[in-house]
């Protein structure tokens, strides 16, 4: 496992990457990573995510207690804690407000049956979690119904969430979601975005599971 110092720097780098690629407005999104069984790191609230410095990253105990009382973790930290409780295999979580993904959820278009095979091979399914008011206890409660089974999902009207063993894996999964969303938006604008047939989707899910075991 990377050192705490290295993880702090990596969280800042990913936050800057997401901001520069247009996934987030300055204060949007949140990132967390485990540093041990007892502690994790998370992005702070009310900070420009494209300009974070390592010392701004918040260290928390697994019960959500902030180690330095002068700091405040992301307002969505309860969602992150709930996912870590459900998924001991998850070492990092990234949530963004990626525009195409959010736009499709506003339009009522789900990515659960994608239009391209790569998304199914990489993620299996990308369900949309029904809307819950951001920052409230409703978010972790409803997310818990989905996070046990999938590695990426869409919060309706709020954006994608990706899980991974590492920050890099979570980032790759999040960008697959937004890339798939952009293709879907373009296809709909060009005349139609037909999801892959269910028998082909099932075949691709099986191939994806086999690839993940190698």
N, C-alpha and C positions, 0 to 999 in steps of 0.2 A: 504494500500500500504506500502511495506517495506520502511524503512528509506534510505536516500541517502547512508549512511555509509554501511548499510547491502547490498544494491544493488551493490556497488563498490566491496565488498568482494565476492559476489556471481558471478559477472562477471569474476573476477580473478579465482575463483574456476572452473567455467565452461571452461574458456580458457585453464586452466591447464589440466582438464579432457580430452578435445578434443585433445590436443597435446599428452598426454600420451597414448591415445587410437588410435593414428595414423591417426586421421582425418586431421591434419594439420602439415605442416613443420613449423619451428619456427616463421616465419613472416606471415604465412597464416591466412586467415579467419578474421571475424569481428563480434562483438557482440554489441547490443545496448539495452537499456531499458528506458522506460519513468519513470521519477520521479515526474512529475506533468504535467499539461496541457501546461506549459511554457518551461519545461526543460527536457532533456534526458541525459543519460550517454552513452558513446561509448568507445570501445577499441581504443588505439592510433595507429598511423601508425609507421612502422619501429621499432617495438619492438618484442622481443621474447615472443610469446603469452603464452608459458608454464611457464614463470617466472614473470608475471605481478604482480605489487603491487597495492593496492587500490588507492594510491595517483597518480598513472599513468593514471587512468581512466579519460577520458576527459568529462567535462560537457559542454553541448551546449544548446543554445536557440533553439526553434523550427524552427527558420529561418536558422539554420546552423551556427550561429555565436558562436565561441568558447569563453567561459567565461574567461579563462586564455590564453592570446595570446601567451604564451610561449609553449603551447601544440598544437599538431596537431592530429585531429581525423583521423580515418580510411579513406583511399582514396575512399572507397565505401560508405561513409556516405550519399551521395546524393540518393543512392538507398534506404537506411533506411528511410530518410526523406520523400521520395515519397510514400513509403508504409504506413508510419504513417498518411500522408495526406489522403490516400485512405481509411484506416482502423482504425477508432477511437476505435474499439474493441481490437486492437493489443497493447500489452504492452511491448513486447520484440521481437527481431529479432536476429537470429543466422545464419551466413553464414560460411560454412566450405569447405575445398577442399578434402572431403572424397574420398579416392582413388577408391573404387569400383563404386561409383556413377559417378565420373568423367570419369572413364574408359568406362562405358557403353555409356555415352553421346559422347565420342570420337568415339566409334564404331557405333554410330547412333542407339543405342537401347534405346527406351523410357520406362519409368516406369509408363506411364499414364494408361496402362492396366497391373497391376502387376500380377505376377504368384502365389502370395499367398493371401489369403483372409484378413489376419490381416491388411495389408497396406490399403486396401479399407475401412475396418471398421473404421480404425483410421483416415484416411486422405481423403478418397473419391477419389481423383485423384492426381497424381504427374506429372504434365506436364513438358516438357522440353522447356525452353525459348530459342529461337534461339540466336546464338552467337552474342555478342556485345563486343567491346574492353573494357576490364576492366578499371575502374577508369574514363571512359568518360561519358558524358551526355547520350550516347546511352543506357547505362545500365538502369537507372531509367525510361527512355522513354519506352523501350520495356517491362520491368518488370511490369510497370503499367497496361499493357494489361492483365496480368494474376493474379496479387496479389489481386485484388478485389474479386475473386471467390474461391481461394484455400488457404490452410494454409501451404502448402509446395510445392516447385517447384525446378527444376534443371536448373541452368544456364549452357548452353551447353559449355563443355570444362572447366568449372570453378567451379562446385560443387553445393551442395544443399543449399537452403535457407528455413528456417522454421520460422513460426510466431506463437506467442502464447500470451495468456493473461498475462502469467508470463514467466520468464526465464526458469523455470523448464518445463513448458509445451512446449516451443519452443525447448528445448534440447531433450525432449522425441520424439517430431516429427522428428527432424533432425536424431536422431539415428534410428528411424523406417525406414527412407529413406535409410540410408546406410546399415542397416541390410537386407532390401529387395534387395538392389543392390548386396550384397554379395551372397545371395541365388540365385539370377538370374545368376550371373557369374558362380557359382558352377554348377547350372543346365545346363547351356550352355556347360560347359566343360564336363559334364557327358553325354551329348548327345542331350539336347534340353530343352528349357524353354518356354513352351506354356502358353500364358496368359489365365487367367480365361475367360470362355465364357461370352459374353456381357450380356446375360440375367442374369447370376449369378452375374456379377459385378454390374448390376443395382439393383438387390435384396440386395446385400451387402451394396451398397451406401444408400439405403433406411433404412436398419437396423442401419447403422452408424448414420444417421441423427436422428433417433428415440432415440438411446442411448445418443447422445449429448444433447438432450432436457431433459433428466431425472435429 
